[in-house]
């Protein structure tokens, strides 16, 4: 319609690619907003990402498209809130690092071509990036990951452990009730993609489902 403030979004998986992304992606926007300014809230499950599976099944292009769509939606949601409130409002990103360890270092390096989408095209989509449930080894991983970020993005990052409720509220203004249940919050887990590992043949099955069927 051209009205930025009227941006509306609904989660659906009505195509094979969308359904695939919801099973194997790691991102999602919560159907709740930061109470202080109405900012959209996104959650990423980075500890469960099967990057090796993405490469093995030759679906990196699919993952990139899905991730770019997620970032674009966050951008538009923030623009809509900004237009309605008359001030700049950007998304709050909460990253669940549960399960991340030094064994994930190789996978994180492979994530570079995906994460660079955010660095190149969506550098200011978030106001804050709060990492929660981060193990001690995450500091080592972050030293590798931060090279993929701009200086402005690095300044937004706060890393917290398992007891993160107070730190998350202080850093991002996001209360626990605005998080999905797997983080101890009050929102449904289904608001974030399930980040399932890819079985052998998943990529071939996805490509076959997209081919036109003969009559």
Rosetta constraint file for C-alpha pairs under 8 A:
AtomPair CA 3 CA 7 HARMONIC 7.29 0.50
AtomPair CA 4 CA 76 HARMONIC 7.67 0.50
AtomPair CA 4 CA 79 HARMONIC 6.69 0.50
AtomPair CA 4 CA 80 HARMONIC 5.30 0.50
AtomPair CA 4 CA 83 HARMONIC 6.76 0.50
AtomPair CA 5 CA 79 HARMONIC 7.16 0.50
AtomPair CA 5 CA 80 HARMONIC 4.02 0.50
AtomPair CA 5 CA 81 HARMONIC 6.58 0.50
AtomPair CA 5 CA 82 HARMONIC 7.74 0.50
AtomPair CA 5 CA 83 HARMONIC 5.28 0.50
AtomPair CA 5 CA 84 HARMONIC 5.70 0.50
AtomPair CA 6 CA 80 HARMONIC 6.50 0.50
AtomPair CA 7 CA 76 HARMONIC 6.88 0.50
AtomPair CA 7 CA 77 HARMONIC 6.57 0.50
AtomPair CA 7 CA 80 HARMONIC 5.82 0.50
AtomPair CA 8 CA 77 HARMONIC 7.83 0.50
AtomPair CA 9 CA 73 HARMONIC 7.82 0.50
AtomPair CA 12 CA 18 HARMONIC 7.60 0.50
AtomPair CA 13 CA 17 HARMONIC 7.96 0.50
AtomPair CA 13 CA 18 HARMONIC 4.76 0.50
AtomPair CA 13 CA 19 HARMONIC 4.68 0.50
AtomPair CA 13 CA 22 HARMONIC 7.18 0.50
AtomPair CA 14 CA 18 HARMONIC 6.52 0.50
AtomPair CA 14 CA 19 HARMONIC 6.82 0.50
AtomPair CA 15 CA 19 HARMONIC 6.18 0.50
AtomPair CA 16 CA 20 HARMONIC 6.07 0.50
AtomPair CA 16 CA 206 HARMONIC 6.74 0.50
AtomPair CA 16 CA 209 HARMONIC 6.65 0.50
AtomPair CA 16 CA 210 HARMONIC 7.10 0.50
AtomPair CA 17 CA 21 HARMONIC 6.17 0.50
AtomPair CA 17 CA 62 HARMONIC 7.36 0.50
AtomPair CA 17 CA 206 HARMONIC 7.01 0.50
AtomPair CA 18 CA 22 HARMONIC 6.24 0.50
AtomPair CA 18 CA 66 HARMONIC 7.75 0.50
AtomPair CA 19 CA 23 HARMONIC 6.33 0.50
AtomPair CA 20 CA 24 HARMONIC 6.11 0.50
AtomPair CA 20 CA 25 HARMONIC 7.80 0.50
AtomPair CA 20 CA 206 HARMONIC 7.52 0.50
AtomPair CA 21 CA 25 HARMONIC 4.86 0.50
AtomPair CA 21 CA 62 HARMONIC 7.89 0.50
AtomPair CA 21 CA 63 HARMONIC 6.93 0.50
AtomPair CA 21 CA 66 HARMONIC 6.57 0.50
AtomPair CA 21 CA 193 HARMONIC 7.36 0.50
AtomPair CA 22 CA 192 HARMONIC 7.92 0.50
AtomPair CA 22 CA 193 HARMONIC 4.65 0.50
AtomPair CA 22 CA 194 HARMONIC 6.40 0.50
AtomPair CA 22 CA 195 HARMONIC 7.54 0.50
AtomPair CA 23 CA 193 HARMONIC 6.03 0.50
AtomPair CA 23 CA 194 HARMONIC 5.25 0.50
AtomPair CA 23 CA 195 HARMONIC 5.84 0.50
AtomPair CA 23 CA 196 HARMONIC 5.82 0.50
AtomPair CA 24 CA 49 HARMONIC 7.71 0.50
AtomPair CA 24 CA 50 HARMONIC 7.75 0.50
AtomPair CA 24 CA 193 HARMONIC 6.88 0.50
AtomPair CA 24 CA 194 HARMONIC 6.23 0.50
AtomPair CA 24 CA 195 HARMONIC 4.24 0.50
AtomPair CA 24 CA 196 HARMONIC 4.84 0.50
AtomPair CA 24 CA 197 HARMONIC 6.52 0.50
AtomPair CA 24 CA 198 HARMONIC 6.89 0.50
AtomPair CA 25 CA 49 HARMONIC 7.30 0.50
AtomPair CA 25 CA 63 HARMONIC 7.25 0.50
AtomPair CA 25 CA 66 HARMONIC 7.98 0.50
AtomPair CA 25 CA 193 HARMONIC 5.39 0.50
AtomPair CA 25 CA 194 HARMONIC 6.66 0.50
AtomPair CA 25 CA 195 HARMONIC 4.89 0.50
AtomPair CA 25 CA 196 HARMONIC 7.63 0.50
AtomPair CA 26 CA 44 HARMONIC 5.34 0.50
AtomPair CA 26 CA 45 HARMONIC 4.90 0.50
AtomPair CA 26 CA 46 HARMONIC 6.37 0.50
AtomPair CA 26 CA 48 HARMONIC 7.38 0.50
AtomPair CA 26 CA 49 HARMONIC 6.25 0.50
AtomPair CA 26 CA 192 HARMONIC 7.00 0.50
AtomPair CA 26 CA 193 HARMONIC 5.25 0.50
AtomPair CA 26 CA 194 HARMONIC 6.47 0.50
AtomPair CA 26 CA 195 HARMONIC 4.84 0.50
AtomPair CA 27 CA 42 HARMONIC 7.21 0.50
AtomPair CA 27 CA 43 HARMONIC 5.86 0.50
AtomPair CA 27 CA 44 HARMONIC 4.41 0.50
AtomPair CA 27 CA 45 HARMONIC 6.50 0.50
AtomPair CA 27 CA 67 HARMONIC 7.67 0.50
AtomPair CA 27 CA 70 HARMONIC 7.49 0.50
AtomPair CA 27 CA 192 HARMONIC 5.68 0.50
AtomPair CA 27 CA 193 HARMONIC 5.58 0.50
AtomPair CA 28 CA 42 HARMONIC 5.65 0.50
AtomPair CA 28 CA 43 HARMONIC 5.66 0.50
AtomPair CA 28 CA 44 HARMONIC 6.65 0.50
AtomPair CA 28 CA 70 HARMONIC 7.19 0.50
AtomPair CA 28 CA 191 HARMONIC 6.09 0.50
AtomPair CA 28 CA 192 HARMONIC 4.21 0.50
AtomPair CA 28 CA 193 HARMONIC 5.94 0.50
AtomPair CA 29 CA 40 HARMONIC 7.25 0.50
AtomPair CA 29 CA 41 HARMONIC 5.80 0.50
AtomPair CA 29 CA 42 HARMONIC 4.23 0.50
AtomPair CA 29 CA 43 HARMONIC 6.37 0.50
AtomPair CA 29 CA 70 HARMONIC 7.95 0.50
AtomPair CA 29 CA 74 HARMONIC 7.48 0.50
AtomPair CA 29 CA 191 HARMONIC 6.66 0.50
AtomPair CA 29 CA 192 HARMONIC 6.74 0.50
AtomPair CA 30 CA 40 HARMONIC 7.42 0.50
AtomPair CA 30 CA 41 HARMONIC 5.59 0.50
AtomPair CA 30 CA 42 HARMONIC 5.79 0.50
AtomPair CA 30 CA 43 HARMONIC 7.19 0.50
AtomPair CA 30 CA 178 HARMONIC 7.44 0.50
AtomPair CA 30 CA 179 HARMONIC 7.36 0.50
AtomPair CA 30 CA 180 HARMONIC 7.76 0.50
AtomPair CA 30 CA 187 HARMONIC 7.67 0.50
AtomPair CA 30 CA 191 HARMONIC 5.68 0.50
AtomPair CA 30 CA 192 HARMONIC 7.24 0.50
AtomPair CA 31 CA 41 HARMONIC 7.92 0.50
AtomPair CA 31 CA 187 HARMONIC 7.93 0.50
AtomPair CA 31 CA 191 HARMONIC 7.22 0.50
AtomPair CA 32 CA 40 HARMONIC 6.99 0.50
AtomPair CA 32 CA 41 HARMONIC 6.85 0.50
AtomPair CA 32 CA 178 HARMONIC 5.89 0.50
AtomPair CA 33 CA 38 HARMONIC 4.98 0.50
AtomPair CA 33 CA 39 HARMONIC 5.31 0.50
AtomPair CA 33 CA 40 HARMONIC 4.95 0.50
AtomPair CA 33 CA 41 HARMONIC 5.92 0.50
AtomPair CA 33 CA 178 HARMONIC 7.24 0.50
AtomPair CA 34 CA 38 HARMONIC 4.89 0.50
AtomPair CA 34 CA 39 HARMONIC 5.01 0.50
AtomPair CA 34 CA 40 HARMONIC 6.55 0.50
AtomPair CA 34 CA 41 HARMONIC 6.84 0.50
AtomPair CA 34 CA 92 HARMONIC 7.74 0.50
AtomPair CA 34 CA 173 HARMONIC 6.24 0.50
AtomPair CA 34 CA 174 HARMONIC 5.45 0.50
AtomPair CA 34 CA 175 HARMONIC 7.70 0.50
AtomPair CA 34 CA 178 HARMONIC 7.77 0.50
AtomPair CA 35 CA 39 HARMONIC 7.72 0.50
AtomPair CA 35 CA 173 HARMONIC 7.28 0.50
AtomPair CA 35 CA 174 HARMONIC 7.35 0.50
AtomPair CA 36 CA 173 HARMONIC 6.83 0.50
AtomPair CA 37 CA 89 HARMONIC 7.05 0.50
AtomPair CA 38 CA 81 HARMONIC 6.74 0.50
AtomPair CA 38 CA 89 HARMONIC 7.76 0.50
AtomPair CA 39 CA 78 HARMONIC 6.41 0.50
AtomPair CA 39 CA 81 HARMONIC 6.91 0.50
AtomPair CA 39 CA 89 HARMONIC 5.91 0.50
AtomPair CA 39 CA 90 HARMONIC 5.94 0.50
AtomPair CA 39 CA 91 HARMONIC 5.27 0.50
AtomPair CA 39 CA 92 HARMONIC 6.69 0.50
AtomPair CA 40 CA 74 HARMONIC 7.03 0.50
AtomPair CA 40 CA 77 HARMONIC 6.58 0.50
AtomPair CA 40 CA 78 HARMONIC 6.40 0.50
AtomPair CA 40 CA 90 HARMONIC 7.27 0.50
AtomPair CA 40 CA 91 HARMONIC 4.82 0.50
AtomPair CA 40 CA 92 HARMONIC 6.33 0.50
AtomPair CA 41 CA 91 HARMONIC 5.68 0.50
AtomPair CA 41 CA 92 HARMONIC 4.86 0.50
AtomPair CA 41 CA 93 HARMONIC 5.96 0.50
AtomPair CA 41 CA 94 HARMONIC 7.53 0.50
AtomPair CA 42 CA 74 HARMONIC 7.82 0.50
AtomPair CA 42 CA 91 HARMONIC 7.19 0.50
AtomPair CA 42 CA 92 HARMONIC 6.30 0.50
AtomPair CA 42 CA 93 HARMONIC 4.88 0.50
AtomPair CA 42 CA 94 HARMONIC 6.16 0.50
AtomPair CA 43 CA 93 HARMONIC 5.91 0.50
AtomPair CA 43 CA 94 HARMONIC 4.80 0.50
AtomPair CA 43 CA 95 HARMONIC 5.71 0.50
AtomPair CA 43 CA 96 HARMONIC 7.24 0.50
AtomPair CA 43 CA 179 HARMONIC 7.97 0.50
AtomPair CA 43 CA 192 HARMONIC 6.73 0.50
AtomPair CA 44 CA 93 HARMONIC 7.67 0.50
AtomPair CA 44 CA 94 HARMONIC 6.46 0.50
AtomPair CA 44 CA 95 HARMONIC 4.81 0.50
AtomPair CA 44 CA 96 HARMONIC 6.02 0.50
AtomPair CA 44 CA 192 HARMONIC 7.48 0.50
AtomPair CA 45 CA 49 HARMONIC 6.94 0.50
AtomPair CA 45 CA 95 HARMONIC 6.21 0.50
AtomPair CA 45 CA 96 HARMONIC 4.96 0.50
AtomPair CA 45 CA 97 HARMONIC 6.73 0.50
AtomPair CA 45 CA 98 HARMONIC 7.93 0.50
AtomPair CA 45 CA 195 HARMONIC 7.11 0.50
AtomPair CA 46 CA 95 HARMONIC 6.75 0.50
AtomPair CA 46 CA 96 HARMONIC 6.13 0.50
AtomPair CA 46 CA 97 HARMONIC 5.76 0.50
AtomPair CA 46 CA 98 HARMONIC 7.85 0.50
AtomPair CA 46 CA 100 HARMONIC 7.42 0.50
AtomPair CA 47 CA 96 HARMONIC 6.72 0.50
AtomPair CA 47 CA 97 HARMONIC 4.95 0.50
AtomPair CA 47 CA 98 HARMONIC 5.30 0.50
AtomPair CA 47 CA 99 HARMONIC 4.72 0.50
AtomPair CA 47 CA 100 HARMONIC 4.62 0.50
AtomPair CA 48 CA 98 HARMONIC 7.97 0.50
AtomPair CA 48 CA 99 HARMONIC 6.81 0.50
AtomPair CA 48 CA 100 HARMONIC 7.79 0.50
AtomPair CA 48 CA 195 HARMONIC 5.91 0.50
AtomPair CA 48 CA 196 HARMONIC 7.32 0.50
AtomPair CA 48 CA 197 HARMONIC 7.83 0.50
AtomPair CA 49 CA 195 HARMONIC 5.87 0.50
AtomPair CA 49 CA 196 HARMONIC 7.62 0.50
AtomPair CA 49 CA 197 HARMONIC 7.41 0.50
AtomPair CA 50 CA 54 HARMONIC 6.48 0.50
AtomPair CA 50 CA 107 HARMONIC 7.95 0.50
AtomPair CA 50 CA 195 HARMONIC 7.47 0.50
AtomPair CA 50 CA 196 HARMONIC 7.45 0.50
AtomPair CA 50 CA 197 HARMONIC 5.41 0.50
AtomPair CA 50 CA 198 HARMONIC 6.89 0.50
AtomPair CA 51 CA 55 HARMONIC 6.41 0.50
AtomPair CA 51 CA 107 HARMONIC 5.64 0.50
AtomPair CA 51 CA 108 HARMONIC 7.85 0.50
AtomPair CA 51 CA 110 HARMONIC 6.91 0.50
AtomPair CA 51 CA 111 HARMONIC 6.87 0.50
AtomPair CA 52 CA 56 HARMONIC 6.05 0.50
AtomPair CA 52 CA 107 HARMONIC 6.49 0.50
AtomPair CA 53 CA 57 HARMONIC 5.89 0.50
AtomPair CA 53 CA 197 HARMONIC 6.93 0.50
AtomPair CA 53 CA 198 HARMONIC 5.42 0.50
AtomPair CA 53 CA 199 HARMONIC 7.72 0.50
AtomPair CA 54 CA 58 HARMONIC 5.99 0.50
AtomPair CA 54 CA 59 HARMONIC 5.26 0.50
AtomPair CA 54 CA 60 HARMONIC 5.62 0.50
AtomPair CA 54 CA 63 HARMONIC 7.75 0.50
AtomPair CA 54 CA 198 HARMONIC 7.36 0.50
AtomPair CA 55 CA 59 HARMONIC 6.53 0.50
AtomPair CA 55 CA 60 HARMONIC 6.29 0.50
AtomPair CA 57 CA 198 HARMONIC 7.89 0.50
AtomPair CA 57 CA 200 HARMONIC 7.36 0.50
AtomPair CA 57 CA 201 HARMONIC 6.80 0.50
AtomPair CA 57 CA 202 HARMONIC 6.51 0.50
AtomPair CA 57 CA 203 HARMONIC 4.66 0.50
AtomPair CA 57 CA 204 HARMONIC 7.22 0.50
AtomPair CA 58 CA 203 HARMONIC 6.28 0.50
AtomPair CA 59 CA 63 HARMONIC 6.34 0.50
AtomPair CA 59 CA 203 HARMONIC 6.05 0.50
AtomPair CA 60 CA 64 HARMONIC 6.06 0.50
AtomPair CA 61 CA 65 HARMONIC 6.23 0.50
AtomPair CA 62 CA 66 HARMONIC 6.29 0.50
AtomPair CA 63 CA 67 HARMONIC 6.05 0.50
AtomPair CA 63 CA 114 HARMONIC 7.73 0.50
AtomPair CA 64 CA 68 HARMONIC 5.98 0.50
AtomPair CA 64 CA 114 HARMONIC 5.68 0.50
AtomPair CA 64 CA 117 HARMONIC 7.87 0.50
AtomPair CA 65 CA 69 HARMONIC 6.15 0.50
AtomPair CA 66 CA 70 HARMONIC 6.27 0.50
AtomPair CA 67 CA 71 HARMONIC 6.29 0.50
AtomPair CA 67 CA 114 HARMONIC 7.60 0.50
AtomPair CA 68 CA 72 HARMONIC 6.07 0.50
AtomPair CA 68 CA 117 HARMONIC 6.82 0.50
AtomPair CA 68 CA 118 HARMONIC 7.75 0.50
AtomPair CA 69 CA 73 HARMONIC 6.08 0.50
AtomPair CA 70 CA 74 HARMONIC 6.29 0.50
AtomPair CA 71 CA 75 HARMONIC 6.17 0.50
AtomPair CA 71 CA 118 HARMONIC 7.26 0.50
AtomPair CA 71 CA 122 HARMONIC 6.95 0.50
AtomPair CA 71 CA 125 HARMONIC 7.39 0.50
AtomPair CA 72 CA 76 HARMONIC 6.20 0.50
AtomPair CA 72 CA 122 HARMONIC 7.74 0.50
AtomPair CA 73 CA 77 HARMONIC 6.02 0.50
AtomPair CA 74 CA 78 HARMONIC 6.16 0.50
AtomPair CA 74 CA 91 HARMONIC 6.62 0.50
AtomPair CA 74 CA 125 HARMONIC 6.81 0.50
AtomPair CA 75 CA 79 HARMONIC 6.23 0.50
AtomPair CA 75 CA 90 HARMONIC 7.56 0.50
AtomPair CA 75 CA 91 HARMONIC 7.63 0.50
AtomPair CA 75 CA 122 HARMONIC 7.69 0.50
AtomPair CA 75 CA 125 HARMONIC 5.32 0.50
AtomPair CA 76 CA 80 HARMONIC 6.12 0.50
AtomPair CA 77 CA 81 HARMONIC 6.40 0.50
AtomPair CA 78 CA 82 HARMONIC 6.07 0.50
AtomPair CA 78 CA 88 HARMONIC 8.00 0.50
AtomPair CA 78 CA 89 HARMONIC 5.62 0.50
AtomPair CA 78 CA 90 HARMONIC 5.08 0.50
AtomPair CA 78 CA 91 HARMONIC 6.06 0.50
AtomPair CA 78 CA 125 HARMONIC 7.61 0.50
AtomPair CA 79 CA 83 HARMONIC 6.06 0.50
AtomPair CA 79 CA 88 HARMONIC 7.65 0.50
AtomPair CA 79 CA 89 HARMONIC 7.10 0.50
AtomPair CA 79 CA 90 HARMONIC 7.71 0.50
AtomPair CA 80 CA 84 HARMONIC 6.29 0.50
AtomPair CA 81 CA 85 HARMONIC 6.04 0.50
AtomPair CA 81 CA 89 HARMONIC 6.46 0.50
AtomPair CA 82 CA 86 HARMONIC 5.62 0.50
AtomPair CA 82 CA 87 HARMONIC 5.16 0.50
AtomPair CA 82 CA 88 HARMONIC 4.93 0.50
AtomPair CA 82 CA 89 HARMONIC 5.09 0.50
AtomPair CA 83 CA 87 HARMONIC 7.14 0.50
AtomPair CA 83 CA 88 HARMONIC 7.99 0.50
AtomPair CA 89 CA 127 HARMONIC 7.77 0.50
AtomPair CA 90 CA 124 HARMONIC 7.64 0.50
AtomPair CA 90 CA 125 HARMONIC 5.85 0.50
AtomPair CA 90 CA 126 HARMONIC 5.05 0.50
AtomPair CA 90 CA 127 HARMONIC 5.08 0.50
AtomPair CA 91 CA 125 HARMONIC 6.23 0.50
AtomPair CA 91 CA 126 HARMONIC 4.46 0.50
AtomPair CA 91 CA 127 HARMONIC 5.73 0.50
AtomPair CA 91 CA 128 HARMONIC 7.32 0.50
AtomPair CA 92 CA 126 HARMONIC 5.67 0.50
AtomPair CA 92 CA 127 HARMONIC 5.82 0.50
AtomPair CA 92 CA 128 HARMONIC 5.24 0.50
AtomPair CA 92 CA 129 HARMONIC 6.45 0.50
AtomPair CA 92 CA 130 HARMONIC 7.98 0.50
AtomPair CA 92 CA 172 HARMONIC 6.34 0.50
AtomPair CA 92 CA 174 HARMONIC 7.80 0.50
AtomPair CA 93 CA 126 HARMONIC 6.55 0.50
AtomPair CA 93 CA 127 HARMONIC 7.92 0.50
AtomPair CA 93 CA 128 HARMONIC 6.07 0.50
AtomPair CA 93 CA 129 HARMONIC 4.78 0.50
AtomPair CA 93 CA 130 HARMONIC 6.24 0.50
AtomPair CA 94 CA 129 HARMONIC 5.92 0.50
AtomPair CA 94 CA 130 HARMONIC 4.88 0.50
AtomPair CA 94 CA 131 HARMONIC 5.89 0.50
AtomPair CA 94 CA 132 HARMONIC 7.07 0.50
AtomPair CA 95 CA 129 HARMONIC 7.18 0.50
AtomPair CA 95 CA 130 HARMONIC 6.07 0.50
AtomPair CA 95 CA 131 HARMONIC 4.58 0.50
AtomPair CA 95 CA 132 HARMONIC 6.07 0.50
AtomPair CA 96 CA 131 HARMONIC 6.04 0.50
AtomPair CA 96 CA 132 HARMONIC 5.22 0.50
AtomPair CA 96 CA 133 HARMONIC 6.11 0.50
AtomPair CA 96 CA 134 HARMONIC 7.35 0.50
AtomPair CA 96 CA 183 HARMONIC 7.91 0.50
AtomPair CA 97 CA 131 HARMONIC 6.49 0.50
AtomPair CA 97 CA 132 HARMONIC 6.05 0.50
AtomPair CA 97 CA 133 HARMONIC 5.52 0.50
AtomPair CA 97 CA 134 HARMONIC 4.91 0.50
AtomPair CA 97 CA 135 HARMONIC 7.39 0.50
AtomPair CA 97 CA 138 HARMONIC 7.73 0.50
AtomPair CA 98 CA 132 HARMONIC 7.70 0.50
AtomPair CA 98 CA 133 HARMONIC 5.25 0.50
AtomPair CA 98 CA 134 HARMONIC 5.98 0.50
AtomPair CA 98 CA 135 HARMONIC 7.09 0.50
AtomPair CA 99 CA 135 HARMONIC 7.87 0.50
AtomPair CA 100 CA 104 HARMONIC 6.22 0.50
AtomPair CA 100 CA 134 HARMONIC 7.48 0.50
AtomPair CA 100 CA 135 HARMONIC 7.09 0.50
AtomPair CA 100 CA 137 HARMONIC 7.75 0.50
AtomPair CA 100 CA 138 HARMONIC 6.66 0.50
AtomPair CA 101 CA 105 HARMONIC 7.39 0.50
AtomPair CA 101 CA 135 HARMONIC 7.33 0.50
AtomPair CA 101 CA 137 HARMONIC 5.69 0.50
AtomPair CA 101 CA 138 HARMONIC 6.39 0.50
AtomPair CA 101 CA 141 HARMONIC 7.58 0.50
AtomPair CA 102 CA 137 HARMONIC 6.32 0.50
AtomPair CA 102 CA 138 HARMONIC 7.65 0.50
AtomPair CA 102 CA 140 HARMONIC 7.57 0.50
AtomPair CA 102 CA 141 HARMONIC 6.76 0.50
AtomPair CA 104 CA 108 HARMONIC 6.16 0.50
AtomPair CA 104 CA 141 HARMONIC 7.97 0.50
AtomPair CA 105 CA 109 HARMONIC 6.44 0.50
AtomPair CA 105 CA 141 HARMONIC 6.12 0.50
AtomPair CA 105 CA 144 HARMONIC 7.93 0.50
AtomPair CA 106 CA 110 HARMONIC 6.53 0.50
AtomPair CA 107 CA 111 HARMONIC 6.35 0.50
AtomPair CA 108 CA 112 HARMONIC 6.91 0.50
AtomPair CA 108 CA 141 HARMONIC 7.88 0.50
AtomPair CA 108 CA 145 HARMONIC 6.95 0.50
AtomPair CA 109 CA 144 HARMONIC 7.75 0.50
AtomPair CA 109 CA 145 HARMONIC 7.49 0.50
AtomPair CA 111 CA 115 HARMONIC 6.05 0.50
AtomPair CA 112 CA 116 HARMONIC 5.88 0.50
AtomPair CA 112 CA 148 HARMONIC 6.67 0.50
AtomPair CA 113 CA 117 HARMONIC 7.26 0.50
AtomPair CA 114 CA 118 HARMONIC 7.95 0.50
AtomPair CA 115 CA 119 HARMONIC 6.82 0.50
AtomPair CA 115 CA 148 HARMONIC 7.13 0.50
AtomPair CA 116 CA 120 HARMONIC 5.87 0.50
AtomPair CA 116 CA 148 HARMONIC 6.48 0.50
AtomPair CA 116 CA 149 HARMONIC 7.86 0.50
AtomPair CA 117 CA 121 HARMONIC 5.75 0.50
AtomPair CA 117 CA 122 HARMONIC 7.05 0.50
AtomPair CA 118 CA 122 HARMONIC 4.60 0.50
AtomPair CA 118 CA 123 HARMONIC 5.77 0.50
AtomPair CA 119 CA 123 HARMONIC 4.98 0.50
AtomPair CA 119 CA 148 HARMONIC 7.19 0.50
AtomPair CA 119 CA 149 HARMONIC 5.99 0.50
AtomPair CA 119 CA 150 HARMONIC 6.53 0.50
AtomPair CA 123 CA 150 HARMONIC 7.54 0.50
AtomPair CA 123 CA 153 HARMONIC 7.06 0.50
AtomPair CA 124 CA 153 HARMONIC 7.84 0.50
AtomPair CA 127 CA 156 HARMONIC 6.78 0.50
AtomPair CA 128 CA 156 HARMONIC 4.82 0.50
AtomPair CA 128 CA 157 HARMONIC 6.36 0.50
AtomPair CA 128 CA 171 HARMONIC 7.47 0.50
AtomPair CA 128 CA 172 HARMONIC 6.04 0.50
AtomPair CA 129 CA 156 HARMONIC 5.62 0.50
AtomPair CA 129 CA 157 HARMONIC 4.74 0.50
AtomPair CA 129 CA 158 HARMONIC 6.42 0.50
AtomPair CA 129 CA 172 HARMONIC 7.76 0.50
AtomPair CA 130 CA 156 HARMONIC 8.00 0.50
AtomPair CA 130 CA 157 HARMONIC 5.77 0.50
AtomPair CA 130 CA 158 HARMONIC 4.90 0.50
AtomPair CA 130 CA 159 HARMONIC 6.03 0.50
AtomPair CA 130 CA 160 HARMONIC 7.37 0.50
AtomPair CA 130 CA 168 HARMONIC 6.70 0.50
AtomPair CA 130 CA 171 HARMONIC 7.31 0.50
AtomPair CA 130 CA 172 HARMONIC 7.10 0.50
AtomPair CA 131 CA 157 HARMONIC 7.37 0.50
AtomPair CA 131 CA 158 HARMONIC 6.10 0.50
AtomPair CA 131 CA 159 HARMONIC 4.67 0.50
AtomPair CA 131 CA 160 HARMONIC 5.80 0.50
AtomPair CA 132 CA 159 HARMONIC 6.33 0.50
AtomPair CA 132 CA 160 HARMONIC 4.83 0.50
AtomPair CA 132 CA 161 HARMONIC 5.55 0.50
AtomPair CA 132 CA 162 HARMONIC 6.55 0.50
AtomPair CA 132 CA 164 HARMONIC 6.25 0.50
AtomPair CA 132 CA 168 HARMONIC 8.00 0.50
AtomPair CA 133 CA 160 HARMONIC 6.31 0.50
AtomPair CA 133 CA 161 HARMONIC 4.37 0.50
AtomPair CA 133 CA 162 HARMONIC 4.24 0.50
AtomPair CA 133 CA 163 HARMONIC 7.49 0.50
AtomPair CA 133 CA 164 HARMONIC 7.29 0.50
AtomPair CA 134 CA 138 HARMONIC 5.96 0.50
AtomPair CA 134 CA 159 HARMONIC 6.82 0.50
AtomPair CA 134 CA 160 HARMONIC 5.97 0.50
AtomPair CA 134 CA 161 HARMONIC 4.76 0.50
AtomPair CA 134 CA 162 HARMONIC 6.88 0.50
AtomPair CA 135 CA 161 HARMONIC 6.51 0.50
AtomPair CA 137 CA 141 HARMONIC 6.74 0.50
AtomPair CA 138 CA 142 HARMONIC 5.92 0.50
AtomPair CA 139 CA 143 HARMONIC 6.35 0.50
AtomPair CA 140 CA 144 HARMONIC 7.01 0.50
AtomPair CA 141 CA 145 HARMONIC 6.28 0.50
AtomPair CA 142 CA 146 HARMONIC 5.74 0.50
AtomPair CA 143 CA 147 HARMONIC 7.34 0.50
AtomPair CA 145 CA 149 HARMONIC 7.41 0.50
AtomPair CA 146 CA 150 HARMONIC 7.99 0.50
AtomPair CA 146 CA 154 HARMONIC 6.76 0.50
AtomPair CA 149 CA 153 HARMONIC 5.82 0.50
AtomPair CA 149 CA 154 HARMONIC 6.28 0.50
AtomPair CA 150 CA 154 HARMONIC 6.33 0.50
AtomPair CA 151 CA 155 HARMONIC 6.45 0.50
AtomPair CA 152 CA 156 HARMONIC 6.82 0.50
AtomPair CA 153 CA 157 HARMONIC 7.06 0.50
AtomPair CA 158 CA 171 HARMONIC 7.24 0.50
AtomPair CA 160 CA 164 HARMONIC 5.72 0.50
AtomPair CA 160 CA 167 HARMONIC 7.06 0.50
AtomPair CA 160 CA 168 HARMONIC 7.93 0.50
AtomPair CA 164 CA 168 HARMONIC 5.81 0.50
AtomPair CA 165 CA 169 HARMONIC 6.35 0.50
AtomPair CA 165 CA 175 HARMONIC 7.29 0.50
AtomPair CA 165 CA 176 HARMONIC 6.44 0.50
AtomPair CA 166 CA 170 HARMONIC 6.15 0.50
AtomPair CA 167 CA 171 HARMONIC 5.95 0.50
AtomPair CA 168 CA 172 HARMONIC 5.62 0.50
AtomPair CA 168 CA 173 HARMONIC 6.67 0.50
AtomPair CA 168 CA 174 HARMONIC 6.19 0.50
AtomPair CA 168 CA 175 HARMONIC 7.37 0.50
AtomPair CA 169 CA 173 HARMONIC 4.26 0.50
AtomPair CA 169 CA 174 HARMONIC 4.96 0.50
AtomPair CA 169 CA 175 HARMONIC 5.68 0.50
AtomPair CA 174 CA 178 HARMONIC 6.63 0.50
AtomPair CA 175 CA 179 HARMONIC 7.42 0.50
AtomPair CA 176 CA 184 HARMONIC 6.99 0.50
AtomPair CA 176 CA 185 HARMONIC 4.84 0.50
AtomPair CA 176 CA 186 HARMONIC 6.99 0.50
AtomPair CA 177 CA 185 HARMONIC 4.67 0.50
AtomPair CA 177 CA 186 HARMONIC 4.36 0.50
AtomPair CA 177 CA 187 HARMONIC 6.61 0.50
AtomPair CA 178 CA 185 HARMONIC 6.22 0.50
AtomPair CA 178 CA 186 HARMONIC 6.17 0.50
AtomPair CA 178 CA 187 HARMONIC 6.07 0.50
AtomPair CA 179 CA 183 HARMONIC 6.37 0.50
AtomPair CA 179 CA 184 HARMONIC 7.14 0.50
AtomPair CA 179 CA 185 HARMONIC 4.42 0.50
AtomPair CA 179 CA 186 HARMONIC 6.05 0.50
AtomPair CA 179 CA 187 HARMONIC 5.54 0.50
AtomPair CA 180 CA 184 HARMONIC 6.77 0.50
AtomPair CA 180 CA 185 HARMONIC 4.94 0.50
AtomPair CA 180 CA 186 HARMONIC 5.87 0.50
AtomPair CA 180 CA 187 HARMONIC 4.22 0.50
AtomPair CA 180 CA 188 HARMONIC 5.23 0.50
AtomPair CA 180 CA 189 HARMONIC 4.97 0.50
AtomPair CA 180 CA 191 HARMONIC 7.23 0.50
AtomPair CA 180 CA 192 HARMONIC 7.83 0.50
AtomPair CA 181 CA 185 HARMONIC 4.57 0.50
AtomPair CA 181 CA 186 HARMONIC 5.60 0.50
AtomPair CA 181 CA 187 HARMONIC 5.71 0.50
AtomPair CA 181 CA 188 HARMONIC 5.83 0.50
AtomPair CA 181 CA 189 HARMONIC 5.56 0.50
AtomPair CA 182 CA 189 HARMONIC 6.30 0.50
AtomPair CA 187 CA 191 HARMONIC 7.60 0.50
AtomPair CA 190 CA 194 HARMONIC 7.43 0.50
AtomPair CA 198 CA 202 HARMONIC 6.19 0.50
AtomPair CA 201 CA 205 HARMONIC 6.13 0.50
AtomPair CA 202 CA 206 HARMONIC 6.23 0.50
AtomPair CA 203 CA 207 HARMONIC 6.26 0.50
AtomPair CA 204 CA 208 HARMONIC 6.09 0.50
AtomPair CA 205 CA 209 HARMONIC 6.17 0.50
AtomPair CA 206 CA 210 HARMONIC 6.53 0.50
AtomPair CA 207 CA 211 HARMONIC 6.60 0.50
